Amino acid sequence: MTKTITEKAVDKLGRLEDSVSYYGRLIEALGNPAEWEYTGKMIDTGVGAASAVNAPQCACGHPIRFVFIIKHPMKGETQLGSTCIGHFEHVNPTTFKALTEAAEKMGERVKDELRKIKEIKQQEEIAKLEKEYKEKIEELKALAEKIKEEADLKNYRPLPYPLWYILHGWNGKNIICLFGSPQYKRKSAYIRFYKNTIDKIQQLIDNPEKFPGE
C-alpha cells in the first residue's frame, strides 16, 4: 500500500532523529572528530556479525560488520562503523576522504568475495545436477530394456515411439539430449540445461508413450 505524504514525512523524521542520536553519541565518545585520523586498518567481520550477541560496536554504540580503526594522538585507537563515516565529511574532510575510499575498497572486496561464493555454489549445484542427469539417463535406458524384454520379439520396434525416438538421438522440438551438456559461457546456463533435461527425462520415464511437454 502506498504511504501518504504524512507517513513518509514521519518516516523521514524518524530516520533524521536516529541520525542525530547516533551523531550525538559519536561526539560524546570521540570529542572533536577533527582530531581523529584513519589508521588504514579495516576489518570485515563477516555476514551476520552485526546481529550476533557479541557483535563489534562502533564508537557511537551501534553494532557493526565493517570495522574501521581511527586514532587520536592522546586517546589512542577506537573503531568506527561504515554508516558513521558520513559524520566526518564537514568536520574532518581528510579523514572522511580516507574512510570513504577505504569503505569503497571494502565494498569491492565484499562483492568479489560474494561473486566467488556464488560461483562455488553454482559449481557444486552443476556437479550435483550432472550426477542426477546421468542417473536419469541410466534409469531411462533400464526402462527401455525392461520394455524390450516384456515385448513381443516379433515386433520390429517394441519400444513406444517417443522413447525409441529419443534414445536414438533423433532431433525434434521435444528432443532430450542424452549425450552431455552443450558448451555454455555461463554456469547458470548449465544449471538450466540440467534441470530442464532431468525434468523431461522424468516425464518420459513416467509416460514413455508421450513426448515430454505434450
VMD Tcl script that draws the C-alpha trace (Angstrom):
set ca {
  {0.00 0.00 0.00}
  {1.33 3.44 -0.95}
  {2.22 5.64 2.02}
  {0.66 9.06 2.44}
  {2.75 12.24 2.42}
  {2.30 12.46 6.19}
  {3.52 8.88 6.72}
  {6.54 9.50 4.50}
  {7.35 12.67 6.44}
  {7.09 10.79 9.75}
  {9.43 8.07 8.45}
  {11.93 10.67 7.25}
  {11.77 12.48 10.59}
  {12.36 9.18 12.39}
  {15.47 8.47 10.31}
  {16.72 12.01 10.95}
  {16.21 11.60 14.70}
  {18.15 8.32 14.60}
  {20.98 10.02 12.70}
  {21.13 12.90 15.18}
  {21.09 10.43 18.07}
  {23.98 8.41 16.60}
  {25.93 11.58 15.85}
  {25.40 12.82 19.40}
  {26.72 9.57 20.86}
  {29.65 9.64 18.43}
  {30.62 13.16 19.51}
  {30.25 12.11 23.14}
  {32.61 9.18 22.57}
  {35.18 10.92 20.34}
  {35.08 14.53 21.39}
  {36.19 16.61 18.41}
  {36.08 14.38 15.28}
  {38.57 16.72 13.62}
  {41.29 15.37 15.93}
  {40.95 11.79 14.70}
  {42.63 10.22 11.69}
  {42.11 6.96 9.85}
  {44.83 4.37 10.50}
  {44.33 2.43 7.30}
  {43.08 -0.61 9.21}
  {39.73 -2.10 8.23}
  {38.12 -5.42 9.09}
  {35.16 -7.26 7.60}
  {33.80 -9.32 10.50}
  {31.54 -11.32 8.17}
  {27.92 -11.73 7.14}
  {25.60 -11.66 10.14}
  {28.28 -10.39 12.51}
  {26.35 -7.21 13.31}
  {23.38 -9.22 14.57}
  {25.47 -11.52 16.78}
  {25.32 -11.29 20.57}
  {28.98 -10.26 20.79}
  {28.89 -8.03 17.71}
  {31.64 -5.41 17.39}
  {30.41 -1.90 18.12}
  {31.01 1.49 16.60}
  {32.20 4.28 18.87}
  {28.60 5.56 18.80}
  {27.38 2.25 20.22}
  {25.61 0.56 17.34}
  {26.63 -2.98 16.22}
  {28.68 -3.13 13.02}
  {30.05 -5.56 10.48}
  {32.68 -3.36 8.82}
  {35.22 -2.03 11.32}
  {37.38 0.99 10.52}
  {40.10 1.86 13.03}
  {40.66 5.56 13.74}
  {43.29 7.05 16.01}
  {43.60 10.07 18.33}
  {47.04 11.42 19.31}
  {46.09 11.28 23.00}
  {43.19 8.82 23.30}
  {44.61 6.06 21.11}
  {42.55 3.89 18.75}
  {38.84 3.17 18.51}
  {36.58 1.65 15.90}
  {34.05 3.19 13.59}
  {31.25 1.66 11.52}
  {30.75 2.46 7.86}
  {27.43 4.25 8.49}
  {29.14 6.83 10.72}
  {31.78 7.77 8.17}
  {29.49 10.50 6.82}
  {29.66 12.36 10.13}
  {33.29 13.28 9.33}
  {32.52 14.90 6.00}
  {32.43 18.51 7.18}
  {34.40 18.41 10.44}
  {37.34 16.38 9.13}
  {37.42 16.20 5.30}
  {40.82 14.43 5.22}
  {39.71 11.59 7.47}
  {36.36 11.46 5.70}
  {38.07 11.06 2.33}
  {40.37 8.31 3.62}
  {37.49 6.46 5.29}
  {35.28 6.77 2.21}
  {38.00 5.38 -0.06}
  {38.57 2.52 2.37}
  {34.85 1.78 2.54}
  {34.65 1.67 -1.26}
  {37.58 -0.76 -1.40}
  {35.94 -2.88 1.28}
  {32.70 -2.87 -0.70}
  {34.50 -4.04 -3.84}
  {36.26 -6.75 -1.85}
  {32.95 -7.96 -0.41}
  {31.36 -8.00 -3.87}
  {34.30 -10.03 -5.18}
  {34.02 -12.50 -2.29}
  {30.25 -12.83 -2.79}
  {30.81 -13.46 -6.50}
  {33.34 -16.19 -5.72}
  {30.97 -17.78 -3.20}
  {28.19 -17.72 -5.80}
  {30.47 -19.37 -8.37}
  {31.45 -22.11 -5.92}
  {27.79 -22.79 -5.06}
  {26.87 -22.86 -8.74}
  {29.70 -25.30 -9.49}
  {28.55 -27.54 -6.66}
  {24.98 -27.42 -7.98}
  {26.18 -28.24 -11.50}
  {28.09 -31.28 -10.25}
  {25.04 -32.48 -8.32}
  {22.72 -31.96 -11.31}
  {25.15 -33.64 -13.72}
  {25.19 -36.72 -11.48}
  {21.38 -36.76 -11.34}
  {21.25 -36.25 -15.13}
  {23.43 -39.32 -15.74}
  {21.42 -41.38 -13.27}
  {18.20 -40.44 -15.04}
  {19.67 -41.48 -18.39}
  {20.58 -44.89 -16.95}
  {17.08 -45.16 -15.50}
  {15.61 -44.37 -18.92}
  {17.79 -46.97 -20.63}
  {16.87 -49.54 -18.00}
  {13.20 -48.83 -18.67}
  {13.78 -49.38 -22.39}
  {15.46 -52.71 -21.76}
  {12.64 -53.80 -19.50}
  {10.05 -52.91 -22.14}
  {12.04 -54.85 -24.77}
  {12.20 -57.92 -22.57}
  {8.47 -57.83 -21.98}
  {7.58 -57.06 -25.62}
  {6.77 -59.47 -28.41}
  {10.12 -60.36 -30.00}
  {8.48 -60.38 -33.45}
  {7.72 -56.68 -33.09}
  {10.29 -54.75 -35.13}
  {10.10 -51.76 -32.83}
  {8.79 -52.86 -29.42}
  {9.57 -49.53 -27.74}
  {6.95 -46.78 -27.54}
  {7.67 -44.31 -30.33}
  {8.66 -41.30 -28.11}
  {11.09 -43.48 -26.11}
  {12.58 -45.08 -29.23}
  {12.81 -41.68 -30.95}
  {14.71 -40.01 -28.10}
  {17.03 -42.94 -27.31}
  {18.14 -42.96 -30.94}
  {19.08 -39.29 -30.76}
  {16.70 -38.00 -33.38}
  {16.22 -34.25 -33.49}
  {12.91 -32.60 -32.86}
  {11.19 -29.94 -30.84}
  {10.93 -32.19 -27.79}
  {14.35 -33.77 -28.09}
  {16.17 -34.73 -24.93}
  {19.94 -34.52 -25.13}
  {21.37 -37.74 -23.70}
  {24.95 -37.10 -24.77}
  {26.06 -34.49 -22.26}
  {25.62 -30.78 -21.88}
  {26.38 -28.32 -24.69}
  {29.15 -25.82 -24.02}
  {27.94 -22.64 -22.32}
  {29.67 -19.49 -21.17}
  {27.56 -19.05 -18.02}
  {27.22 -21.51 -15.18}
  {23.56 -20.58 -14.88}
  {23.02 -21.95 -18.40}
  {24.41 -25.36 -17.36}
  {22.10 -25.39 -14.35}
  {19.13 -24.53 -16.55}
  {20.06 -27.23 -19.08}
  {20.39 -29.98 -16.48}
  {17.20 -29.04 -14.65}
  {15.14 -28.89 -17.85}
  {16.60 -32.11 -19.22}
  {16.18 -34.03 -15.96}
  {12.55 -32.90 -15.88}
  {11.96 -34.07 -19.47}
  {13.62 -37.44 -18.83}
  {11.43 -37.94 -15.78}
  {8.33 -37.14 -17.82}
  {9.37 -39.76 -20.37}
  {10.04 -42.33 -17.64}
  {6.61 -41.67 -16.15}
  {4.91 -41.99 -19.52}
  {7.06 -43.37 -22.38}
  {4.05 -43.17 -24.71}
  {4.15 -39.37 -24.80}
  {6.80 -36.84 -25.70}
  {7.74 -34.58 -22.77}
  {5.61 -31.46 -22.66}
  {2.73 -32.90 -24.64}
}
mol new
graphics top color blue
foreach p $ca { graphics top sphere $p radius 0.5 }
foreach p [lrange $ca 0 end-1] q [lrange $ca 1 end] { graphics top cylinder $p $q radius 0.2 }
display resetview
